[in-house]
Amino acid sequence: MAREFQRGHKARVSDLTQGTDLYVGVRIDAPGLTFDISCFGLDADEQLSDDRYFIFFNQPKSPEESIQLLGPQAGDTESFRVTLERVPDFLHKLSFTATVDGAGQMSDIGPGYIRIVAGGEEVVRYAFTGAEFTTERAVMLGDFYRKDVWRFAAVGQGFDGGLDALLKNFGGEVAEEEPSVPEPRATGPVPGFAPPAGPAQGHVPAPAPAPSFGAPVAAPAPAPAPTPVHAAPTIVAPLSVPQGAVPPPAPAPPPAPAPYGQSVPPPYGQAAPAPFGQPVPAPFGQQPPGAPQGVPQGPPPEGAGLQAALQKYREVPTGQRWTAQNGQLVRVDLGMDGSPVLARQGSMVMYQGKVDFGYKGAGFAGRVVGHVTGQEMQLMRCTGKGQVFLAEEGAHLHPVELQGDGICVSAENVLAFDESLRYEVRRIDGHGIPGGALFTMVFQGTGTVVVKTHGTPVVLPVTPTTFADSNAVVAWSAASQVIVSSQVRLRRHAYPGHSGETVNLQFRGAPGNFIVVQPYEV
């Protein structure tokens, strides 16, 4: 029996089926409307860096045929064949989308779904209706994505801009060309592949044993006339072929530095690393430079008015557990895996759904912090099935995902974290440190910690001569050694002409260790 997914649900593909040669079917009932149903092959930055992996009517398969467009069949408006084990390594996400062509919007549709079929048997289905949407004209229905293993997520979120805005969101653009006569499209099953046996109007009934791959497959039973599918325009995207793609070979572009907390920073002397944390959209009221970030910046809805004015500030849809809504606001979806989140008391600015908030002290170590510095970290425990939005006094927020590694974060710079992480408070004693000590929290395991900073921080490698102001240090790699510098100086304004620097910390460690510093002093 197929598993019924709701929007935001995720699962490992291996928990759904042992197969990797999969059929993906999409059905949208909307008399009088036409749709472009496509698959975008995205890189680690969720960009379409190779336009050969935009699979649609005019480009029905990827170069190595790991993604193939099959056409309408078995009651589906559109269908695909995805062979996960053949997907190139540089692709991290396969996003299945639907956009309205011409007049209309997603709120006009009737029942619809995206489903996965393995060996002729439906294993998962995400159903939706037009009542879940308003003025959206482009919707991300579901994703296959890599996170140590292949996983599937039911997304069901979109925006008003249509196909043009969708392409721009993924790093491409629409080329204005004269329409050409499309090639005939295949409507039958791919040879050697086992799509579903007939129209899908609910769960697939218990079928006769499905033929294995390589065996002849009977033609599907007659299906209701599908909603017409429009030939999408040609896409223009960067022409570089990332590493892992098939011929014609070309050298991959140098990888951008990975987000802080996930990999080793670049060697000393090389280009500065990428901004700390994850990319976020421009602050409220500002336009992002260059390509859009976070909230898709598509064209406004037809006509002027309130919807057009607010479009660029709408909630960012990513289908992830933690999402940066802008530089000062993050959202956590507690329903993704059901595990609780610990956050500073008072940091919740809004929540949706059924969420419970309970007090949770930071334990004995937390009371020590509070007693010595007067800044005890009082936490609230967030549980339930809704979404919680967190912020604190306009501080810059940086969700940092840990995957079995560790990081030290100054206790004052921790906003929230997954309860699944192991954490403890450590004390660094030193003469000259305000309060007599510096307290840091050490996080280890798998999960996300949200770090807050004053301004945009910088990530630097640890060298034998790395010193930092105790007020400016935000975080450092767990393997680094911290020593209070002997060059202790008086606080600023101590006497005229003095440098004003407070106590310095020296960091030591093997190559690969790092520190994070904010442009701020008390």
Secondary structure by P-SEA (a helix, b strand, c coil): cbbbbcccbbbbccccccccbbbbbbbbbbccbbbbbbccccccccccccccccccccccccccccbbbbcccccccbbbbbccccccccccbbbbbccccccccccccccccccccccccccbbbbbcccccccccccccccccccccbbbbbccccccccaaaaaaaacbbbbbccccccccccccccccccccccccccccccccccccccccccccccccccccccccccccccccccccccccccccccccccccccccccccccccccccccccccccccccccccccccccccccccccccccccccccccccccccccccbbbbccccccbbbbbccccccccccbbbbbbbcccaaaaaaaaaccccbbbbbbbccbbbbbbccccbbbbbbbccccccccccccccccccbbbbbbbbbbccccccbbbbbbbbcbbbbbbbbccbbbbbbbcccbbbbccccccccccbbbbcccccccccccccccccccbbbbbbbccccccccccccc
